[in-house]
Amino acid sequence: MAGYIVEDTKKITTQKVIQMKKDGKKIAMLTSYDYTMAQIVDQAGMDIILVGDSASNVMAGNLTTLPITIDQMIYHARCVARGVKRAMVVCDMPFGTYQVNRDEGVRNAIRMMAETGVDGLKLEGGEEVIDTVRGIINAGIPVMGHLGMTPQSVYKFGGYGVRAKEEEEAAKLMKDAKLLEQAGCFSIVLEKIPATLTQEVCKSVSVPVIGIGAGSADGQVLVIQDMLGMNDSFKPKFVRRYAQLQTVMNDAIGQYITEVKNGDFPTEAYSY
């Protein structure tokens, strides 16, 4: 199957992302956490690469996103930024770096931008963190919002279930989306909410809405390990697998083990 061809090879910016929504062009977004993967994703033509705090799960093996630190996120983000030429790189601010107060949030955001080379940051929450969001944007840092099922609040929600199914929570989400737009966010992620609500938000705000488990939106994001099938045991409804790399990798590694133990590798062709 032919790969995706990128017509515009210029760097993706916040202005370009917003213009994509105005032009009716869908936005493709995936996570990456290291230099090699980021290079591959960027060369494939990705619009936005997210250095997600999901690194806590897929890279460090934690059950939630909460344990990952700002130093760890800076490390992953710096690695990704070095491998990307075209895509916009956005990094999650980890739990505890922006919830305390505005000044601390702005200070941590400035540090993350200065030490990573990414193009913007993503924060979870609406009205509760809106002053911090404004402060970060006023500091010249692009911010992507995140509403719905916000993983950093997993213990508050009591799990990873679908959010905003009831009228009261749906109304709050709509209000929060408009607050984030008014504060100056260049886009908003909506995670695990009803598809009909996502459509309402898309129509109500001028900035792009990126969905994950939220039905059709202005764009979509997935964790790259999930969509590449690198973990067969994790199968949420919203993940479509575009490959089965766990099987491919197991087969390749198994063949290597067999050839080493049989003495079939290295042969003369692989020796000096």
Phi, psi and omega in degrees: 000135182292148178279173179282132181260125179268119179279320181256110184266005179287154181303135177282129180239173178300319180297321180292322178297315179296321179294328178300319177295316180300326181273359180074022180264130181288150183251126179259131184219135176222160175274158168208153184226358181214166185300311185296312180295320180298319177301314181297313181296318180295315181294337178285346177105020181297143178279312181229134173249125180257122170273087189280153172288000169297349171304331177301323180275302192279337180258326185252347177082015177284156180284332180229177178275351188297323186289340187292139186261168178296323178296320178293319178294322177298318178300309181298316183295321179296319178298315181295312183303324179294334184264000188246135177248319188256312187297153170281132180254122180241137181242137174291137166278124185286165181306133177092354183265349181220357183277340186290304177197169184300312185299316180293322178297316179295318180298315179293323179296317179298318179298316182297318179294316183293325187263354184245324185083015177282173185259351181182173182233155177240135179234145176266141174113164181242251185305326184297331184241013189296325178295321178293319177301315179299317181297319180293317179294321178296337177278001177092016184254122177297137181235133171256128179277171180207117182231170180096232176280103181259109188303333179290346178253024186302323182285329174295318182280338182080025178143188184253032182287171178295136181256167173060034176281332179268155187300319183295314180290325177296320179294320178295319179298317179297317178298316180297321179299318179291324177296318179296319177298313181295329180288340177114011177299141182271348177192167182221130173271134173243121184243129173049062173230163179302140183300326180295323178292321177303316179298320178296318179295317180303321181282337188268341180240152183273344182271156182297142176250123181255122183262150168215108186067029185231019181076194182291139179214195178287343178194177181223151174225143173220159171284129189297324178297328179289310185287340176270358177068044181268357179218095185294340184278347182254108187225064176292156184302323189280353182267122169262131180268120180264356176200170176235067188291335178299318178293315180300315182291319178300318180296315181295316181293321178297320178295320178299313180301315181298315182292323178294314182290330178275351183081014181275351176221132003272146172272182179300327182295335181253019181240156179264000000 
